[in-house]
């Protein structure tokens, strides 16, 4: 595990390789959590797919659901089923890495984010956190890329529920292709 941890610290994009013939280990799940904490782009690679007894779409979808259930914090990570032994779908991995590298560099202008925030909050009103006042989102800016980090300004003495922060991250991912890349959203309280 020491080797894995050292490699994770140096990397920006990580292939989380799981063995299709083995159950998901606690150690795999711990590594998955660490990848999210370290804001690494992740591609989940399921190796030895050739050993699967069933290769139907239904079985593949069940396997994907099981894997995302074990790694809910990596719901942004694409999943690819491969076989290193037979070469099945191995050629798909490098283009995914390239796409993830490009996604980490995505920059969004303040004007685009202002329009995005207006559309999204109009369609789905922000939910409050622990406060009694409904939160008012005052603006949004991108602080950096690699990984993408955003700041949302909210009205003082209000709080935004974490589920709404996740909702905004998912809408950002839909609108701009943050493929395989975690999105960090910080909240700042503003007096206004």
PyMOL commands that place a pseudoatom at each C-alpha (Angstrom):
pseudoatom trace, name=CA, resn=UNK, resi=1, chain=A, elem=C, hetatm=0, pos=[0.000, 0.000, 0.000]
pseudoatom trace, name=CA, resn=UNK, resi=2, chain=A, elem=C, hetatm=0, pos=[2.982, 2.347, 0.582]
pseudoatom trace, name=CA, resn=UNK, resi=3, chain=A, elem=C, hetatm=0, pos=[3.822, 2.167, -3.118]
pseudoatom trace, name=CA, resn=UNK, resi=4, chain=A, elem=C, hetatm=0, pos=[0.212, 2.976, -4.026]
pseudoatom trace, name=CA, resn=UNK, resi=5, chain=A, elem=C, hetatm=0, pos=[0.151, 5.975, -1.684]
pseudoatom trace, name=CA, resn=UNK, resi=6, chain=A, elem=C, hetatm=0, pos=[3.404, 7.360, -3.094]
pseudoatom trace, name=CA, resn=UNK, resi=7, chain=A, elem=C, hetatm=0, pos=[2.136, 6.933, -6.665]
pseudoatom trace, name=CA, resn=UNK, resi=8, chain=A, elem=C, hetatm=0, pos=[-1.172, 8.630, -5.804]
pseudoatom trace, name=CA, resn=UNK, resi=9, chain=A, elem=C, hetatm=0, pos=[0.623, 11.677, -4.357]
pseudoatom trace, name=CA, resn=UNK, resi=10, chain=A, elem=C, hetatm=0, pos=[2.618, 12.140, -7.600]
pseudoatom trace, name=CA, resn=UNK, resi=11, chain=A, elem=C, hetatm=0, pos=[-0.287, 11.546, -9.999]
pseudoatom trace, name=CA, resn=UNK, resi=12, chain=A, elem=C, hetatm=0, pos=[-3.112, 13.778, -11.186]
pseudoatom trace, name=CA, resn=UNK, resi=13, chain=A, elem=C, hetatm=0, pos=[-4.966, 10.980, -13.000]
pseudoatom trace, name=CA, resn=UNK, resi=14, chain=A, elem=C, hetatm=0, pos=[-5.201, 7.541, -11.422]
pseudoatom trace, name=CA, resn=UNK, resi=15, chain=A, elem=C, hetatm=0, pos=[-6.351, 4.225, -12.860]
pseudoatom trace, name=CA, resn=UNK, resi=16, chain=A, elem=C, hetatm=0, pos=[-8.044, 2.329, -10.038]
pseudoatom trace, name=CA, resn=UNK, resi=17, chain=A, elem=C, hetatm=0, pos=[-7.616, -1.251, -11.244]
pseudoatom trace, name=CA, resn=UNK, resi=18, chain=A, elem=C, hetatm=0, pos=[-9.949, -3.840, -9.752]
pseudoatom trace, name=CA, resn=UNK, resi=19, chain=A, elem=C, hetatm=0, pos=[-9.943, -7.580, -10.375]
pseudoatom trace, name=CA, resn=UNK, resi=20, chain=A, elem=C, hetatm=0, pos=[-13.289, -8.796, -11.783]
pseudoatom trace, name=CA, resn=UNK, resi=21, chain=A, elem=C, hetatm=0, pos=[-12.666, -12.263, -10.351]
pseudoatom trace, name=CA, resn=UNK, resi=22, chain=A, elem=C, hetatm=0, pos=[-12.296, -10.964, -6.760]
pseudoatom trace, name=CA, resn=UNK, resi=23, chain=A, elem=C, hetatm=0, pos=[-14.680, -9.182, -4.391]
pseudoatom trace, name=CA, resn=UNK, resi=24, chain=A, elem=C, hetatm=0, pos=[-13.960, -5.518, -3.724]
pseudoatom trace, name=CA, resn=UNK, resi=25, chain=A, elem=C, hetatm=0, pos=[-11.574, -5.354, -0.768]
pseudoatom trace, name=CA, resn=UNK, resi=26, chain=A, elem=C, hetatm=0, pos=[-11.660, -2.857, 2.100]
pseudoatom trace, name=CA, resn=UNK, resi=27, chain=A, elem=C, hetatm=0, pos=[-8.218, -1.717, 0.971]
pseudoatom trace, name=CA, resn=UNK, resi=28, chain=A, elem=C, hetatm=0, pos=[-9.636, -0.872, -2.488]
pseudoatom trace, name=CA, resn=UNK, resi=29, chain=A, elem=C, hetatm=0, pos=[-12.382, 1.196, -0.888]
pseudoatom trace, name=CA, resn=UNK, resi=30, chain=A, elem=C, hetatm=0, pos=[-9.857, 3.012, 1.313]
pseudoatom trace, name=CA, resn=UNK, resi=31, chain=A, elem=C, hetatm=0, pos=[-7.773, 3.829, -1.760]
pseudoatom trace, name=CA, resn=UNK, resi=32, chain=A, elem=C, hetatm=0, pos=[-10.918, 5.095, -3.499]
pseudoatom trace, name=CA, resn=UNK, resi=33, chain=A, elem=C, hetatm=0, pos=[-11.645, 7.420, -0.570]
pseudoatom trace, name=CA, resn=UNK, resi=34, chain=A, elem=C, hetatm=0, pos=[-8.067, 8.664, -0.615]
pseudoatom trace, name=CA, resn=UNK, resi=35, chain=A, elem=C, hetatm=0, pos=[-8.309, 9.401, -4.337]
pseudoatom trace, name=CA, resn=UNK, resi=36, chain=A, elem=C, hetatm=0, pos=[-11.341, 11.622, -3.712]
pseudoatom trace, name=CA, resn=UNK, resi=37, chain=A, elem=C, hetatm=0, pos=[-9.671, 13.356, -0.764]
pseudoatom trace, name=CA, resn=UNK, resi=38, chain=A, elem=C, hetatm=0, pos=[-6.552, 13.991, -2.854]
pseudoatom trace, name=CA, resn=UNK, resi=39, chain=A, elem=C, hetatm=0, pos=[-8.742, 15.381, -5.703]
pseudoatom trace, name=CA, resn=UNK, resi=40, chain=A, elem=C, hetatm=0, pos=[-7.342, 13.000, -8.290]
pseudoatom trace, name=CA, resn=UNK, resi=41, chain=A, elem=C, hetatm=0, pos=[-9.045, 12.297, -11.585]
pseudoatom trace, name=CA, resn=UNK, resi=42, chain=A, elem=C, hetatm=0, pos=[-10.022, 8.640, -11.561]
pseudoatom trace, name=CA, resn=UNK, resi=43, chain=A, elem=C, hetatm=0, pos=[-10.771, 5.998, -14.156]
pseudoatom trace, name=CA, resn=UNK, resi=44, chain=A, elem=C, hetatm=0, pos=[-11.984, 2.725, -12.692]
pseudoatom trace, name=CA, resn=UNK, resi=45, chain=A, elem=C, hetatm=0, pos=[-10.557, -0.208, -14.671]
pseudoatom trace, name=CA, resn=UNK, resi=46, chain=A, elem=C, hetatm=0, pos=[-12.113, -3.605, -14.119]
pseudoatom trace, name=CA, resn=UNK, resi=47, chain=A, elem=C, hetatm=0, pos=[-9.541, -6.164, -15.281]
pseudoatom trace, name=CA, resn=UNK, resi=48, chain=A, elem=C, hetatm=0, pos=[-10.106, -9.865, -16.034]
pseudoatom trace, name=CA, resn=UNK, resi=49, chain=A, elem=C, hetatm=0, pos=[-13.516, -9.133, -17.545]
pseudoatom trace, name=CA, resn=UNK, resi=50, chain=A, elem=C, hetatm=0, pos=[-12.861, -12.143, -19.784]
pseudoatom trace, name=CA, resn=UNK, resi=51, chain=A, elem=C, hetatm=0, pos=[-13.387, -14.345, -16.685]
pseudoatom trace, name=CA, resn=UNK, resi=52, chain=A, elem=C, hetatm=0, pos=[-16.962, -13.079, -16.231]
pseudoatom trace, name=CA, resn=UNK, resi=53, chain=A, elem=C, hetatm=0, pos=[-19.446, -15.894, -16.780]
pseudoatom trace, name=CA, resn=UNK, resi=54, chain=A, elem=C, hetatm=0, pos=[-22.013, -13.502, -18.212]
pseudoatom trace, name=CA, resn=UNK, resi=55, chain=A, elem=C, hetatm=0, pos=[-21.254, -10.662, -20.635]
pseudoatom trace, name=CA, resn=UNK, resi=56, chain=A, elem=C, hetatm=0, pos=[-24.792, -9.402, -21.201]
pseudoatom trace, name=CA, resn=UNK, resi=57, chain=A, elem=C, hetatm=0, pos=[-25.701, -5.712, -20.902]
pseudoatom trace, name=CA, resn=UNK, resi=58, chain=A, elem=C, hetatm=0, pos=[-27.830, -6.525, -17.868]
pseudoatom trace, name=CA, resn=UNK, resi=59, chain=A, elem=C, hetatm=0, pos=[-24.912, -8.196, -16.077]
pseudoatom trace, name=CA, resn=UNK, resi=60, chain=A, elem=C, hetatm=0, pos=[-22.536, -5.348, -17.008]
pseudoatom trace, name=CA, resn=UNK, resi=61, chain=A, elem=C, hetatm=0, pos=[-25.005, -2.781, -15.649]
pseudoatom trace, name=CA, resn=UNK, resi=62, chain=A, elem=C, hetatm=0, pos=[-25.403, -4.778, -12.414]
pseudoatom trace, name=CA, resn=UNK, resi=63, chain=A, elem=C, hetatm=0, pos=[-21.618, -4.961, -12.058]
pseudoatom trace, name=CA, resn=UNK, resi=64, chain=A, elem=C, hetatm=0, pos=[-21.315, -1.193, -12.591]
pseudoatom trace, name=CA, resn=UNK, resi=65, chain=A, elem=C, hetatm=0, pos=[-24.047, -0.533, -10.021]
pseudoatom trace, name=CA, resn=UNK, resi=66, chain=A, elem=C, hetatm=0, pos=[-22.219, -2.773, -7.519]
pseudoatom trace, name=CA, resn=UNK, resi=67, chain=A, elem=C, hetatm=0, pos=[-18.909, -0.974, -8.110]
pseudoatom trace, name=CA, resn=UNK, resi=68, chain=A, elem=C, hetatm=0, pos=[-20.392, 2.519, -7.805]
pseudoatom trace, name=CA, resn=UNK, resi=69, chain=A, elem=C, hetatm=0, pos=[-22.188, 1.315, -4.661]
pseudoatom trace, name=CA, resn=UNK, resi=70, chain=A, elem=C, hetatm=0, pos=[-18.802, 0.378, -3.188]
pseudoatom trace, name=CA, resn=UNK, resi=71, chain=A, elem=C, hetatm=0, pos=[-17.258, 3.690, -4.328]
pseudoatom trace, name=CA, resn=UNK, resi=72, chain=A, elem=C, hetatm=0, pos=[-20.048, 6.305, -3.992]
pseudoatom trace, name=CA, resn=UNK, resi=73, chain=A, elem=C, hetatm=0, pos=[-17.460, 9.074, -3.561]
pseudoatom trace, name=CA, resn=UNK, resi=74, chain=A, elem=C, hetatm=0, pos=[-16.086, 8.224, -7.038]
pseudoatom trace, name=CA, resn=UNK, resi=75, chain=A, elem=C, hetatm=0, pos=[-19.403, 8.660, -8.871]
pseudoatom trace, name=CA, resn=UNK, resi=76, chain=A, elem=C, hetatm=0, pos=[-17.612, 11.012, -11.299]
pseudoatom trace, name=CA, resn=UNK, resi=77, chain=A, elem=C, hetatm=0, pos=[-15.194, 8.264, -12.393]
pseudoatom trace, name=CA, resn=UNK, resi=78, chain=A, elem=C, hetatm=0, pos=[-15.882, 6.449, -15.666]
pseudoatom trace, name=CA, resn=UNK, resi=79, chain=A, elem=C, hetatm=0, pos=[-15.669, 2.683, -15.593]
pseudoatom trace, name=CA, resn=UNK, resi=80, chain=A, elem=C, hetatm=0, pos=[-14.038, 0.533, -18.276]
pseudoatom trace, name=CA, resn=UNK, resi=81, chain=A, elem=C, hetatm=0, pos=[-14.192, -3.261, -18.440]
pseudoatom trace, name=CA, resn=UNK, resi=82, chain=A, elem=C, hetatm=0, pos=[-10.997, -4.798, -19.840]
pseudoatom trace, name=CA, resn=UNK, resi=83, chain=A, elem=C, hetatm=0, pos=[-8.889, -7.912, -20.055]
pseudoatom trace, name=CA, resn=UNK, resi=84, chain=A, elem=C, hetatm=0, pos=[-5.133, -7.431, -19.940]
pseudoatom trace, name=CA, resn=UNK, resi=85, chain=A, elem=C, hetatm=0, pos=[-4.716, -11.091, -20.922]
pseudoatom trace, name=CA, resn=UNK, resi=86, chain=A, elem=C, hetatm=0, pos=[-6.786, -10.953, -24.136]
pseudoatom trace, name=CA, resn=UNK, resi=87, chain=A, elem=C, hetatm=0, pos=[-6.434, -7.213, -24.818]
pseudoatom trace, name=CA, resn=UNK, resi=88, chain=A, elem=C, hetatm=0, pos=[-10.219, -6.742, -24.677]
pseudoatom trace, name=CA, resn=UNK, resi=89, chain=A, elem=C, hetatm=0, pos=[-10.957, -2.954, -24.629]
pseudoatom trace, name=CA, resn=UNK, resi=90, chain=A, elem=C, hetatm=0, pos=[-7.463, -2.103, -23.326]
pseudoatom trace, name=CA, resn=UNK, resi=91, chain=A, elem=C, hetatm=0, pos=[-7.036, 0.376, -26.196]
pseudoatom trace, name=CA, resn=UNK, resi=92, chain=A, elem=C, hetatm=0, pos=[-9.887, 2.451, -24.714]
pseudoatom trace, name=CA, resn=UNK, resi=93, chain=A, elem=C, hetatm=0, pos=[-7.869, 3.404, -21.650]
pseudoatom trace, name=CA, resn=UNK, resi=94, chain=A, elem=C, hetatm=0, pos=[-5.389, 5.889, -23.140]
pseudoatom trace, name=CA, resn=UNK, resi=95, chain=A, elem=C, hetatm=0, pos=[-8.048, 8.065, -24.854]
pseudoatom trace, name=CA, resn=UNK, resi=96, chain=A, elem=C, hetatm=0, pos=[-9.889, 8.202, -21.514]
pseudoatom trace, name=CA, resn=UNK, resi=97, chain=A, elem=C, hetatm=0, pos=[-6.699, 9.406, -19.806]
pseudoatom trace, name=CA, resn=UNK, resi=98, chain=A, elem=C, hetatm=0, pos=[-6.276, 12.117, -22.452]
pseudoatom trace, name=CA, resn=UNK, resi=99, chain=A, elem=C, hetatm=0, pos=[-9.884, 13.228, -22.024]
pseudoatom trace, name=CA, resn=UNK, resi=100, chain=A, elem=C, hetatm=0, pos=[-9.467, 13.370, -18.226]
pseudoatom trace, name=CA, resn=UNK, resi=101, chain=A, elem=C, hetatm=0, pos=[-6.267, 15.434, -18.575]
pseudoatom trace, name=CA, resn=UNK, resi=102, chain=A, elem=C, hetatm=0, pos=[-8.087, 17.941, -20.794]
pseudoatom trace, name=CA, resn=UNK, resi=103, chain=A, elem=C, hetatm=0, pos=[-11.061, 18.105, -18.395]
pseudoatom trace, name=CA, resn=UNK, resi=104, chain=A, elem=C, hetatm=0, pos=[-8.796, 19.089, -15.491]
pseudoatom trace, name=CA, resn=UNK, resi=105, chain=A, elem=C, hetatm=0, pos=[-7.796, 22.200, -17.466]
pseudoatom trace, name=CA, resn=UNK, resi=106, chain=A, elem=C, hetatm=0, pos=[-11.338, 23.409, -18.239]
pseudoatom trace, name=CA, resn=UNK, resi=107, chain=A, elem=C, hetatm=0, pos=[-11.781, 27.112, -17.512]
pseudoatom trace, name=CA, resn=UNK, resi=108, chain=A, elem=C, hetatm=0, pos=[-15.179, 28.799, -17.264]
pseudoatom trace, name=CA, resn=UNK, resi=109, chain=A, elem=C, hetatm=0, pos=[-15.599, 32.568, -17.411]
pseudoatom trace, name=CA, resn=UNK, resi=110, chain=A, elem=C, hetatm=0, pos=[-17.372, 34.514, -14.674]
pseudoatom trace, name=CA, resn=UNK, resi=111, chain=A, elem=C, hetatm=0, pos=[-20.076, 35.473, -17.172]
pseudoatom trace, name=CA, resn=UNK, resi=112, chain=A, elem=C, hetatm=0, pos=[-20.718, 31.839, -18.096]
pseudoatom trace, name=CA, resn=UNK, resi=113, chain=A, elem=C, hetatm=0, pos=[-20.883, 30.917, -14.415]
pseudoatom trace, name=CA, resn=UNK, resi=114, chain=A, elem=C, hetatm=0, pos=[-23.264, 33.810, -13.671]
pseudoatom trace, name=CA, resn=UNK, resi=115, chain=A, elem=C, hetatm=0, pos=[-25.619, 32.599, -16.435]
pseudoatom trace, name=CA, resn=UNK, resi=116, chain=A, elem=C, hetatm=0, pos=[-25.258, 29.004, -15.259]
pseudoatom trace, name=CA, resn=UNK, resi=117, chain=A, elem=C, hetatm=0, pos=[-26.096, 29.917, -11.658]
pseudoatom trace, name=CA, resn=UNK, resi=118, chain=A, elem=C, hetatm=0, pos=[-29.152, 31.933, -12.700]
pseudoatom trace, name=CA, resn=UNK, resi=119, chain=A, elem=C, hetatm=0, pos=[-30.510, 29.080, -14.846]
pseudoatom trace, name=CA, resn=UNK, resi=120, chain=A, elem=C, hetatm=0, pos=[-29.858, 26.360, -12.295]
pseudoatom trace, name=CA, resn=UNK, resi=121, chain=A, elem=C, hetatm=0, pos=[-31.233, 28.231, -9.271]
pseudoatom trace, name=CA, resn=UNK, resi=122, chain=A, elem=C, hetatm=0, pos=[-34.319, 29.248, -11.237]
pseudoatom trace, name=CA, resn=UNK, resi=123, chain=A, elem=C, hetatm=0, pos=[-34.987, 25.604, -12.143]
pseudoatom trace, name=CA, resn=UNK, resi=124, chain=A, elem=C, hetatm=0, pos=[-34.143, 24.200, -8.690]
pseudoatom trace, name=CA, resn=UNK, resi=125, chain=A, elem=C, hetatm=0, pos=[-34.215, 26.563, -5.720]
pseudoatom trace, name=CA, resn=UNK, resi=126, chain=A, elem=C, hetatm=0, pos=[-31.301, 26.281, -3.254]
pseudoatom trace, name=CA, resn=UNK, resi=127, chain=A, elem=C, hetatm=0, pos=[-31.992, 24.277, -0.111]
pseudoatom trace, name=CA, resn=UNK, resi=128, chain=A, elem=C, hetatm=0, pos=[-30.935, 25.541, 3.261]
pseudoatom trace, name=CA, resn=UNK, resi=129, chain=A, elem=C, hetatm=0, pos=[-28.550, 23.879, 5.626]
pseudoatom trace, name=CA, resn=UNK, resi=130, chain=A, elem=C, hetatm=0, pos=[-28.874, 24.396, 9.380]
pseudoatom trace, name=CA, resn=UNK, resi=131, chain=A, elem=C, hetatm=0, pos=[-30.191, 27.955, 9.199]
pseudoatom trace, name=CA, resn=UNK, resi=132, chain=A, elem=C, hetatm=0, pos=[-33.813, 29.028, 9.150]
pseudoatom trace, name=CA, resn=UNK, resi=133, chain=A, elem=C, hetatm=0, pos=[-33.350, 31.494, 6.303]
pseudoatom trace, name=CA, resn=UNK, resi=134, chain=A, elem=C, hetatm=0, pos=[-33.445, 30.344, 2.733]
pseudoatom trace, name=CA, resn=UNK, resi=135, chain=A, elem=C, hetatm=0, pos=[-29.975, 30.748, 1.194]
pseudoatom trace, name=CA, resn=UNK, resi=136, chain=A, elem=C, hetatm=0, pos=[-29.383, 33.329, -1.469]
pseudoatom trace, name=CA, resn=UNK, resi=137, chain=A, elem=C, hetatm=0, pos=[-26.581, 32.591, -3.934]
pseudoatom trace, name=CA, resn=UNK, resi=138, chain=A, elem=C, hetatm=0, pos=[-24.860, 35.859, -4.819]
pseudoatom trace, name=CA, resn=UNK, resi=139, chain=A, elem=C, hetatm=0, pos=[-22.313, 34.649, -7.348]
pseudoatom trace, name=CA, resn=UNK, resi=140, chain=A, elem=C, hetatm=0, pos=[-19.870, 32.017, -8.472]
pseudoatom trace, name=CA, resn=UNK, resi=141, chain=A, elem=C, hetatm=0, pos=[-16.303, 32.133, -9.754]
pseudoatom trace, name=CA, resn=UNK, resi=142, chain=A, elem=C, hetatm=0, pos=[-13.713, 29.585, -10.726]
pseudoatom trace, name=CA, resn=UNK, resi=143, chain=A, elem=C, hetatm=0, pos=[-10.686, 29.818, -8.444]
pseudoatom trace, name=CA, resn=UNK, resi=144, chain=A, elem=C, hetatm=0, pos=[-8.418, 27.428, -10.346]
pseudoatom trace, name=CA, resn=UNK, resi=145, chain=A, elem=C, hetatm=0, pos=[-8.087, 24.434, -12.636]
pseudoatom trace, name=CA, resn=UNK, resi=146, chain=A, elem=C, hetatm=0, pos=[-6.304, 21.098, -12.127]
pseudoatom trace, name=CA, resn=UNK, resi=147, chain=A, elem=C, hetatm=0, pos=[-8.545, 20.177, -10.333]
pseudoatom trace, name=CA, resn=UNK, resi=148, chain=A, elem=C, hetatm=0, pos=[-11.371, 22.626, -10.995]
pseudoatom trace, name=CA, resn=UNK, resi=149, chain=A, elem=C, hetatm=0, pos=[-12.247, 24.647, -7.912]
pseudoatom trace, name=CA, resn=UNK, resi=150, chain=A, elem=C, hetatm=0, pos=[-15.177, 27.045, -7.595]
pseudoatom trace, name=CA, resn=UNK, resi=151, chain=A, elem=C, hetatm=0, pos=[-16.284, 29.568, -5.003]
pseudoatom trace, name=CA, resn=UNK, resi=152, chain=A, elem=C, hetatm=0, pos=[-19.973, 30.219, -4.422]
pseudoatom trace, name=CA, resn=UNK, resi=153, chain=A, elem=C, hetatm=0, pos=[-20.844, 33.359, -2.518]
pseudoatom trace, name=CA, resn=UNK, resi=154, chain=A, elem=C, hetatm=0, pos=[-23.912, 33.049, -0.318]
pseudoatom trace, name=CA, resn=UNK, resi=155, chain=A, elem=C, hetatm=0, pos=[-25.710, 35.638, 1.772]
pseudoatom trace, name=CA, resn=UNK, resi=156, chain=A, elem=C, hetatm=0, pos=[-24.465, 36.004, 5.351]
pseudoatom trace, name=CA, resn=UNK, resi=157, chain=A, elem=C, hetatm=0, pos=[-26.354, 34.239, 8.131]
pseudoatom trace, name=CA, resn=UNK, resi=158, chain=A, elem=C, hetatm=0, pos=[-27.581, 31.512, 5.770]
pseudoatom trace, name=CA, resn=UNK, resi=159, chain=A, elem=C, hetatm=0, pos=[-26.223, 28.093, 4.940]
pseudoatom trace, name=CA, resn=UNK, resi=160, chain=A, elem=C, hetatm=0, pos=[-26.457, 25.890, 1.899]
pseudoatom trace, name=CA, resn=UNK, resi=161, chain=A, elem=C, hetatm=0, pos=[-27.295, 22.212, 2.286]
pseudoatom trace, name=CA, resn=UNK, resi=162, chain=A, elem=C, hetatm=0, pos=[-24.525, 19.853, 1.112]
pseudoatom trace, name=CA, resn=UNK, resi=163, chain=A, elem=C, hetatm=0, pos=[-26.962, 18.050, -1.204]
pseudoatom trace, name=CA, resn=UNK, resi=164, chain=A, elem=C, hetatm=0, pos=[-27.410, 21.314, -3.127]
pseudoatom trace, name=CA, resn=UNK, resi=165, chain=A, elem=C, hetatm=0, pos=[-23.631, 21.702, -3.410]
pseudoatom trace, name=CA, resn=UNK, resi=166, chain=A, elem=C, hetatm=0, pos=[-23.524, 18.180, -4.917]
pseudoatom trace, name=CA, resn=UNK, resi=167, chain=A, elem=C, hetatm=0, pos=[-26.397, 19.134, -7.214]
pseudoatom trace, name=CA, resn=UNK, resi=168, chain=A, elem=C, hetatm=0, pos=[-24.416, 22.155, -8.468]
pseudoatom trace, name=CA, resn=UNK, resi=169, chain=A, elem=C, hetatm=0, pos=[-21.305, 20.016, -9.019]
pseudoatom trace, name=CA, resn=UNK, resi=170, chain=A, elem=C, hetatm=0, pos=[-23.365, 17.554, -11.083]
pseudoatom trace, name=CA, resn=UNK, resi=171, chain=A, elem=C, hetatm=0, pos=[-24.871, 20.365, -13.169]
pseudoatom trace, name=CA, resn=UNK, resi=172, chain=A, elem=C, hetatm=0, pos=[-21.367, 21.778, -13.781]
pseudoatom trace, name=CA, resn=UNK, resi=173, chain=A, elem=C, hetatm=0, pos=[-20.256, 18.312, -14.872]
pseudoatom trace, name=CA, resn=UNK, resi=174, chain=A, elem=C, hetatm=0, pos=[-23.200, 18.061, -17.283]
pseudoatom trace, name=CA, resn=UNK, resi=175, chain=A, elem=C, hetatm=0, pos=[-22.665, 21.482, -18.825]
pseudoatom trace, name=CA, resn=UNK, resi=176, chain=A, elem=C, hetatm=0, pos=[-18.875, 21.393, -19.095]
pseudoatom trace, name=CA, resn=UNK, resi=177, chain=A, elem=C, hetatm=0, pos=[-17.222, 18.043, -19.620]
pseudoatom trace, name=CA, resn=UNK, resi=178, chain=A, elem=C, hetatm=0, pos=[-15.375, 17.541, -16.321]
pseudoatom trace, name=CA, resn=UNK, resi=179, chain=A, elem=C, hetatm=0, pos=[-14.732, 13.946, -17.358]
pseudoatom trace, name=CA, resn=UNK, resi=180, chain=A, elem=C, hetatm=0, pos=[-13.302, 11.716, -14.606]
pseudoatom trace, name=CA, resn=UNK, resi=181, chain=A, elem=C, hetatm=0, pos=[-12.494, 14.838, -12.596]
pseudoatom trace, name=CA, resn=UNK, resi=182, chain=A, elem=C, hetatm=0, pos=[-13.614, 15.814, -9.103]
pseudoatom trace, name=CA, resn=UNK, resi=183, chain=A, elem=C, hetatm=0, pos=[-15.091, 19.285, -8.702]
pseudoatom trace, name=CA, resn=UNK, resi=184, chain=A, elem=C, hetatm=0, pos=[-14.329, 21.274, -5.562]
pseudoatom trace, name=CA, resn=UNK, resi=185, chain=A, elem=C, hetatm=0, pos=[-16.877, 23.844, -4.432]
pseudoatom trace, name=CA, resn=UNK, resi=186, chain=A, elem=C, hetatm=0, pos=[-16.101, 26.251, -1.607]
pseudoatom trace, name=CA, resn=UNK, resi=187, chain=A, elem=C, hetatm=0, pos=[-18.698, 28.485, 0.028]
pseudoatom trace, name=CA, resn=UNK, resi=188, chain=A, elem=C, hetatm=0, pos=[-18.059, 32.087, 1.084]
pseudoatom trace, name=CA, resn=UNK, resi=189, chain=A, elem=C, hetatm=0, pos=[-20.522, 34.122, 3.137]
pseudoatom trace, name=CA, resn=UNK, resi=190, chain=A, elem=C, hetatm=0, pos=[-20.958, 37.699, 1.957]
pseudoatom trace, name=CA, resn=UNK, resi=191, chain=A, elem=C, hetatm=0, pos=[-22.629, 40.634, 3.641]
pseudoatom trace, name=CA, resn=UNK, resi=192, chain=A, elem=C, hetatm=0, pos=[-25.014, 42.369, 1.282]
for i in range(1, 192): cmd.bond("trace and resi %d" % i, "trace and resi %d" % (i + 1))
show_as sticks, trace
zoom trace
